[in-house]
Every structure is written in C-alpha cells, then in structure tokens.
Amino acid sequence: MTAIPQERRLVTAVPGPKSQELQARRTAAVAGGVGSVLPVFAARADGGILEDVDGNRLIDFGSGIAVTSVGASAEAVVRRASAQLADFTHTCFMVTPYEGYVEVCERLAEVTPGDHAKKSALFNSGAEAVENAVKIARSYTKRQAVVVFDHGYHGRTNLTMALTAKNMPYKNGFGPFAPEVYRVPVAYGYRWPTGPENCGPEASAQAIDQISKQIGADNVAAIIIEPVLGEGGFIEPAKGFLPALAKFAKDNGIVFVADEIQSGFCRTGQWFACEDEGVVPDLITTAKGIAGGLPLAAVTGRAEIMDAAHSGGLGGTYGGNPVACAAALGAIETMRELDLAAKARRIETVMKGRLAALREKYDLIGDVRGRGAMIAIELVKNRETKEPAPEATAALAKACHAAGLLVLTCGTYGNVLRFLPPLVIGEDLLNEGLDIIEQALATV
C-alpha cells in the first residue's frame, strides 16, 4: 500500500505558486549549472505518483532517472534504512566495517550474471563506480587504453566525461579530459546505413577493426558499454553486437565492463540488461535502482579481477554508507518479493502496444524501442531522412508536464522521449500516462 492516493490531480497550473516561490529562492541560492527538467518542487512521492508542494499529483514516468524503481518510499527501504539510521549513520567501512556492506556484496554476487566467484566494492554514484571499474581493469591487465562507444554516457567526473560521447551539456568547456580513451561505433539499428538487419554484425566488425588497427588489442585494459544506452537515446545495440564484443574482449585479455547503472535491477525485464543475449561481463557497474533512492553504487565482478587492486587502492569516505546499504537490502527484497522483473515486462507489453499504434498514426514517431520499463520514442521530421526533431520533442515533453505527466527527454540529437516509470506503477496510471502522451502528440 502507498501513502499517497494513486491518482493524477491538478489543482493549480504546473508549476504552481508555491513551486514558483521556491524556484525564485533556488535561482538565488543554487548554482546555475544545476538544471531541472520540470521546476515543480516535490513534497511526497510513492508508487507511480509524485505530489508537489502545491498539492498537484503528477504521474511519474521518470523514477528520478531510473532510481525509484521500487517506488520513492517503498516500505522495506524505509523500514530498513530507518532502523539503521537509529543505530548509526556512519563509521566508514575502511575504519570499522559493518555487516550491511558485506550483505549488499553477497546479494550482488547472487543477482548479477554468471556463476563464477564474485566480489564487489561499494561507492556513492554511477560515475564513481565507472571510474573504479577502470582502475580495477588497469590494475588487473597492466594496460591503459579504455574503449567506449558512440552515444555512450558514463558520468560527469573528469574521467567519465572523457568516456561520455555527448558534448553538450556534459563536456562543453570542461576539458582537458583524461587520456587513453578511444571511441568506436555502436550498433544503432534505427540509424544504421544498411538497415537494422545488418547492423549487429557490421557494427561489431567495424568496432573490432578500429580497436585492432587504431589502438591494438594488447593495449586495451577495458571495453565499457551500456547494454542499453541510456542518455544516448535508449539505444538497444542490434542483436549480436554485445556477444561479439564480449568474445573479442575474452580472446584478447580485455576486461569487458557492462555499465548497468540505468538498465540494471529489473528495469529491462531481467535483473540486468546484458542477460538478454547471455552476455556475462567481467565487471558490472551499478547504481541508480540499487538502493531505492539513497546514494549507492557498486562494481561487481570476477573475484580475481576485483582483487587486482592493492589494499587501500579502492574506497572513499562514504562508499557503502550503512544507511544506503540498508536501503539497498530493502530494495532488493522488494524486487524479489514483488517479482519486479515480471512487472517490467508487463509495462513493456502495455507501453509498446500503445506506442506502436501511435507510430502508425503520427509520422513524427520514427522509432519505438527499449525493453521492460525502459522504453522510448525517437521523433523525426521526416521518416525517410530520419532528420531529428528536437524542437517537437521538447514541445511534447512540455505538453505532458502541463497535463500532469512527468517525462524525460534524451538522445545525442535531443529527439528521444524516454519513459522510466516505477516498476510498481499501477496499470491504470500507466494507461492514463499514455493517454496524455497521445493527447500531447495530437497538439504537437
């Protein structure tokens, strides 16, 4: 049961007067570089609803960017985190350890792909997890080069900005960036020149050729890829691409890293997106959905690789904070008890059915894609040329917001509307949200 009525309600314009007052205070006090998708200030949230300070209730198709998959105040998360909060907030695991950190690492070994011996290290954010995966891979292989992909996103720290493909807003004006990072093509089926049916084998051959010729496989420490690319546009690499890259990595002693920060923890209808083609990564980075909204991240992988870094080489003051660990145990408990992977598959069935019908009706929708509760539509000005339509995408998002539906945009070209509903959302709210999208399309 959720504490907030699971129904959309608009009592003011969006944003309302109280949100506007807070926005004025925010403008005076918060750095301008910190943006917001929608300037409504949250008061409460749970299930599929976010309630703002004006009393408006919005349907949530964002989940705090794939974080609150179990809901924004899930019972098990609140219960476990509250109990831990009463016992102690912090000791630093590197000073005096505690059971919660160990138990999270045990759960991660159970739920991540592969039956090999695994170990984990815990951190605060996705970017931190990716940085540490690079450190571990370099330590293990004694190599330096890192291979990433077009349209990839891995964070906003200096190293992860170098790994991230998109310049604006993530990298522009913030260089110089970390060296020994190389970018190769990804299997973007919708935009592949010879069509989606040829994309997987052609893109993997092209990527492997570039790695071999331009870097040298023997120099590569790690290949890092999102099994479903998030900020780059919810791109599912065409079939065969991920297995080919994973095999190439294995054959050449390269650490294959799956960045499952946005796609992990039941989001795509499986515990992890790389399971779709049976890919077992050497290392897997997680954050976002791991702890029901508290800051926690992890690198999990083959024990011999994880143990390559010397003692004291990994860590951080807050990494694996006890309250966040308790929340993670509550989130994983919820995912298991409610079978949220199955819930995500049901969300996919409902959303893709409705969105495919809308694509038939509106030429603006070039592509409907994604898996589980990680679904997107790519908007184009012309279906033949596939010219991106970022203005229409922004207008569509704005129309949804005004009607009480929180949606997010993404994509290298700014022309993708992405949907990340909480996995616990009611089907009535899901369909109502899709009704709003349909109405917004009619106006745009």
C-alpha positions in Angstrom: 0.0 0.0 0.0 1.2 3.5 -0.8 0.6 6.5 1.5 -0.3 8.8 -1.5 -3.5 8.3 -3.4 -2.5 6.8 -6.8 -4.4 9.2 -9.0 -3.4 12.3 -11.0 -4.7 15.6 -9.7 -4.1 19.1 -10.9 -5.2 21.9 -8.5 -3.0 24.6 -10.0 -1.1 25.3 -13.2 2.2 23.4 -13.4 4.3 24.8 -11.8 2.1 26.2 -9.1 2.6 29.3 -7.0 4.5 27.6 -4.2 6.8 25.9 -6.6 7.4 29.3 -8.3 8.3 30.8 -4.9 10.7 28.0 -4.3 12.1 28.4 -7.8 12.9 32.1 -7.0 14.8 31.0 -3.9 16.6 28.3 -5.8 17.7 30.8 -8.5 19.2 33.0 -5.8 21.0 30.2 -3.9 21.7 27.2 -6.3 24.4 27.3 -8.9 23.0 27.9 -12.4 24.8 24.9 -13.8 22.5 22.6 -11.9 19.5 22.2 -14.2 16.0 20.8 -13.7 13.6 19.1 -16.2 10.5 20.4 -14.5 10.6 23.2 -11.8 7.9 21.6 -9.6 9.1 21.1 -6.1 8.3 17.6 -4.7 6.6 17.2 -1.3 5.9 13.4 -1.3 6.2 10.6 -3.8 5.5 6.9 -4.0 4.2 4.3 -6.3 3.5 6.0 -9.7 2.7 9.4 -8.2 4.8 12.5 -7.3 3.0 15.1 -5.3 4.3 18.7 -5.4 4.2 21.5 -2.8 1.0 22.9 -4.4 -0.8 19.7 -3.9 -0.7 18.6 -7.6 -0.2 14.9 -8.2 1.8 14.0 -11.3 2.1 10.6 -12.9 5.8 9.7 -12.7 7.4 8.3 -15.9 10.9 9.3 -14.7 11.6 7.5 -11.4 14.2 10.1 -10.6 16.1 8.8 -13.7 15.5 5.1 -13.2 16.3 5.3 -9.4 13.0 4.7 -7.6 12.1 1.5 -9.4 10.6 0.1 -6.2 8.7 3.4 -5.6 10.0 6.6 -3.9 9.1 5.5 -0.3 9.0 1.7 -0.5 8.1 0.0 2.8 11.1 -2.3 3.0 13.5 0.5 2.0 12.1 3.0 4.6 11.9 0.3 7.3 15.5 -1.0 6.9 17.0 2.5 6.4 15.1 3.9 9.4 16.3 1.1 11.7 19.9 1.6 10.5 19.6 5.4 10.9 18.7 4.8 14.6 21.7 2.6 15.2 24.4 4.6 13.5 24.7 6.8 10.4 28.4 6.3 9.6 31.7 4.7 10.8 33.5 4.5 7.4 33.8 0.9 6.2 37.6 1.4 5.8 37.8 2.3 9.5 35.4 0.0 11.3 33.4 -2.2 9.0 29.7 -3.3 9.4 27.6 -6.2 8.2 25.3 -4.2 5.9 28.2 -3.6 3.4 29.1 -7.3 3.4 25.5 -8.3 2.9 25.0 -6.0 -0.1 28.1 -7.5 -1.7 26.7 -11.0 -1.0 23.3 -10.1 -2.6 25.2 -8.6 -5.7 27.1 -11.8 -6.2 23.7 -13.6 -6.2 21.8 -11.4 -8.6 24.5 -10.4 -11.2 25.1 -12.6 -14.3 27.4 -15.6 -14.2 28.1 -18.4 -11.7 31.8 -17.6 -11.2 33.3 -16.4 -7.8 32.5 -12.7 -7.5 33.4 -9.8 -5.2 32.2 -6.2 -5.0 33.3 -2.8 -3.9 30.7 -0.1 -3.0 30.8 3.6 -3.9 28.4 6.6 -3.9 27.5 7.3 -7.6 27.4 5.7 -11.0 30.3 7.9 -12.2 32.4 6.7 -9.2 31.6 3.1 -10.0 32.7 3.5 -13.6 36.0 5.3 -12.6 36.8 2.4 -10.2 36.0 -0.2 -12.8 38.6 1.5 -15.0 41.1 1.5 -12.1 40.5 -2.2 -11.4 40.8 -3.2 -15.1 44.0 -1.2 -15.5 45.4 -2.8 -12.3 44.5 -6.3 -13.5 45.6 -6.1 -17.1 48.6 -3.7 -16.6 47.3 -1.8 -19.7 46.0 1.7 -20.1 43.6 2.1 -23.1 39.9 2.2 -22.5 37.4 1.7 -25.3 33.9 3.3 -25.2 31.1 3.8 -27.8 29.3 6.4 -29.8 26.2 7.7 -27.9 27.5 6.3 -24.6 27.1 8.1 -21.3 29.1 7.2 -18.2 29.1 10.3 -15.9 30.3 13.9 -15.3 33.6 13.5 -13.4 36.8 14.2 -15.4 37.4 10.6 -16.5 33.8 9.8 -17.1 33.3 13.0 -19.2 36.1 11.6 -21.4 34.2 8.3 -21.6 30.9 10.0 -22.4 30.1 10.7 -26.1 27.8 13.8 -26.0 29.5 17.2 -25.8 26.6 19.5 -24.7 25.7 19.7 -21.8 28.1 17.1 -20.3 31.5 18.1 -21.6 31.4 21.5 -23.2 34.0 23.9 -21.7 35.1 21.4 -19.0 38.3 20.0 -20.6 41.0 18.9 -20.9 39.9 15.3 -20.4 41.6 12.1 -19.3 43.8 10.5 -21.9 43.9 6.9 -23.3 40.1 6.9 -24.1 39.0 5.7 -27.5 35.6 5.8 -29.1 34.2 3.3 -31.7 30.9 2.8 -33.4 27.9 1.3 -31.7 25.1 -0.8 -33.3 22.4 1.8 -33.5 19.9 -0.2 -35.6 17.4 2.6 -36.4 20.2 4.8 -37.9 22.4 2.1 -39.4 23.1 2.9 -43.1 22.4 -0.7 -44.4 19.4 -1.3 -42.1 18.8 -2.8 -38.7 19.1 -6.4 -40.0 22.7 -5.9 -40.9 23.6 -3.7 -38.0 24.8 -6.2 -35.4 27.5 -8.0 -37.5 28.6 -4.9 -39.4 28.9 -2.6 -36.4 30.8 -5.2 -34.3 33.2 -5.9 -37.2 33.7 -2.2 -37.6 34.3 -1.6 -33.9 36.7 -4.6 -33.6 38.6 -3.5 -36.7 39.1 0.0 -35.3 40.2 -1.3 -31.9 42.7 -3.7 -33.6 44.1 -1.1 -36.1 44.0 2.2 -34.1 44.7 1.1 -30.6 46.0 -2.5 -30.6 44.1 -5.1 -28.6 47.1 -5.8 -26.5 47.0 -2.2 -25.2 43.3 -2.3 -24.2 42.5 -2.6 -20.5 38.7 -2.4 -20.7 35.8 -2.2 -23.1 32.9 -0.3 -21.4 29.4 -0.3 -22.8 25.8 0.2 -21.6 23.8 -2.9 -22.6 21.0 -0.5 -23.3 22.5 3.0 -23.9 20.7 5.5 -21.7 21.3 9.2 -22.2 22.4 8.5 -25.8 18.8 7.6 -26.7 17.7 4.3 -25.1 19.6 2.5 -27.9 19.4 -1.3 -27.8 22.6 -2.5 -29.6 21.5 -4.6 -32.5 21.5 -8.4 -31.9 24.9 -10.0 -32.0 26.8 -6.8 -31.2 27.3 -7.3 -27.5 28.3 -11.0 -27.7 30.8 -10.3 -30.5 32.5 -7.5 -28.4 32.5 -9.7 -25.3 34.1 -12.6 -27.2 36.7 -10.2 -28.7 37.5 -9.0 -25.2 37.8 -12.5 -23.8 40.1 -13.6 -26.7 42.4 -10.7 -26.1 42.6 -10.5 -22.3 40.5 -7.3 -22.2 38.2 -6.7 -19.2 34.6 -6.4 -20.5 32.6 -3.9 -18.4 28.8 -3.7 -18.6 27.6 -0.3 -17.4 24.2 -1.3 -16.0 23.7 1.9 -14.0 20.5 2.9 -15.8 19.5 -0.5 -17.1 20.1 -2.7 -14.1 17.9 -4.0 -11.2 14.9 -5.4 -13.1 14.5 -2.2 -15.2 14.6 -4.0 -18.6 12.5 -7.1 -17.5 15.6 -9.0 -16.4 17.8 -8.4 -13.4 20.4 -7.0 -15.8 20.1 -6.0 -19.5 23.2 -7.9 -20.6 21.3 -11.2 -19.7 19.1 -10.7 -22.8 21.8 -12.2 -25.1 23.5 -14.3 -22.4 26.5 -11.9 -22.0 28.4 -12.4 -18.8 30.6 -9.3 -18.2 33.8 -9.5 -16.3 32.8 -6.4 -14.3 29.4 -4.8 -13.9 28.8 -1.3 -12.6 25.5 -0.5 -10.8 23.9 2.5 -9.1 20.5 4.2 -9.6 18.0 1.5 -8.9 20.2 -0.3 -6.4 19.0 1.4 -3.2 15.5 2.8 -3.7 16.8 6.4 -3.9 19.7 6.5 -1.5 23.2 7.2 -3.0 24.9 3.9 -3.5 26.9 2.3 -6.4 28.9 -0.8 -6.9 31.5 -2.6 -9.0 30.9 -6.3 -9.0 33.0 -8.8 -10.9 35.2 -11.8 -11.2 37.0 -12.2 -7.9 40.5 -12.4 -9.4 39.9 -9.2 -11.3 38.3 -7.4 -8.3 41.3 -8.4 -6.1 43.9 -7.0 -8.5 43.9 -3.5 -6.8 46.1 -3.3 -3.8 44.7 -2.8 -0.3 43.7 0.8 0.2 43.5 1.4 -3.6 39.7 1.3 -3.6 37.3 3.1 -1.3 36.1 6.5 -0.2 34.8 8.0 3.0 31.1 7.5 2.3 31.3 4.5 -0.1 28.8 1.8 1.1 27.3 4.1 3.7 25.4 1.9 6.2 22.0 3.7 5.7 22.3 3.3 1.9 23.3 -0.4 2.3 20.2 -1.0 4.5 18.1 0.7 1.8 19.7 -1.5 -0.9 18.8 -4.6 1.0 15.2 -3.3 1.2 15.1 -2.6 -2.5 16.5 -6.0 -3.5 14.0 -7.6 -1.0 11.1 -5.7 -2.7 12.3 -6.6 -6.2 12.4 -10.3 -5.3 9.1 -10.4 -3.4 7.1 -8.5 -6.0 8.9 -10.0 -9.0 9.6 -6.6 -10.4 11.3 -8.1 -13.5 8.0 -9.6 -14.5 6.3 -6.2 -13.7 8.7 -4.5 -16.1 7.9 -7.0 -18.9 4.2 -6.2 -18.4 4.9 -2.5 -18.6 6.8 -3.1 -21.9 3.8 -5.0 -23.3 1.3 -2.2 -22.4 3.6 0.7 -23.5 4.9 -0.8 -26.7 1.4 -1.8 -27.8 0.1 1.7 -27.3 3.2 3.4 -28.7 3.3 1.2 -31.8 -0.3 2.2 -32.6 0.6 5.9 -32.1 3.5 5.4 -34.6 1.1 4.2 -37.2 -1.0 7.4 -36.6 1.8 10.0 -36.3 4.7 10.3 -38.7 6.6 12.3 -36.1 7.4 9.0 -34.3 10.3 7.4 -36.2 11.0 4.5 -33.8 9.6 2.8 -30.8 12.2 0.9 -28.8 13.5 -0.3 -25.5 12.9 -3.2 -23.1 10.9 -3.6 -19.9 10.2 -0.3 -18.3 13.0 1.4 -20.3 11.0 2.5 -23.3 11.5 5.4 -25.8 10.2 7.0 -28.9 12.5 8.7 -31.3 11.0 11.7 -33.1 11.9 12.7 -36.6 10.9 15.5 -39.0 10.9 13.1 -41.9 10.8 9.3 -41.8 12.8 8.9 -45.0 15.7 11.1 -44.0 15.3 10.4 -40.2 16.2 14.1 -39.6 15.9 14.5 -35.8 13.1 16.6 -34.4 14.4 18.1 -31.1 12.0 21.0 -31.0 9.0 18.8 -31.3 10.4 16.5 -28.6 10.8 19.5 -26.2 7.3 20.7 -27.0 5.8 17.2 -26.5 7.6 16.9 -23.1 6.3 20.4 -22.1 2.7 19.4 -23.1 2.9 16.2 -21.0 4.3 18.2 -18.0 1.4 20.7 -18.2 -1.1 17.8 -18.2 0.5 16.3 -15.1 2.8 13.6 -16.6 6.5 13.7 -15.7 8.5 12.6 -18.8 12.2 13.0 -19.7 14.0 13.6 -22.9 17.4 12.2 -24.0 19.4 11.2 -27.1 22.5 12.5 -28.8 20.3 14.7 -31.0 17.8 15.6 -28.2 15.0 14.0 -30.1 14.1 11.0 -27.8 11.3 10.9 -25.3 12.1 8.3 -22.7 9.8 6.5 -20.3 11.1 5.1 -17.0 8.0 4.5 -14.8 8.5 3.0 -11.4 8.2 -0.8 -11.7 5.4 -0.7 -9.1 3.2 1.7 -11.0 -0.5 0.7 -11.4 -1.7 -0.2 -14.8 -4.4 2.4 -14.7 -1.8 5.2 -14.2 0.3 3.7 -16.9 -2.5 3.8 -19.4 -3.6 7.3 -18.2 0.0 8.5 -18.8 -0.1 7.0 -22.3 -3.4 8.8 -22.9 -1.7 12.1 -22.0 1.1 11.3 -24.5 -1.5 10.6 -27.2 -3.3 13.9 -26.5 0.1 15.8 -26.5 1.0 14.2 -29.8 -2.3 15.4 -31.3 -1.5 19.0 -30.3 2.2 18.9 -31.3 
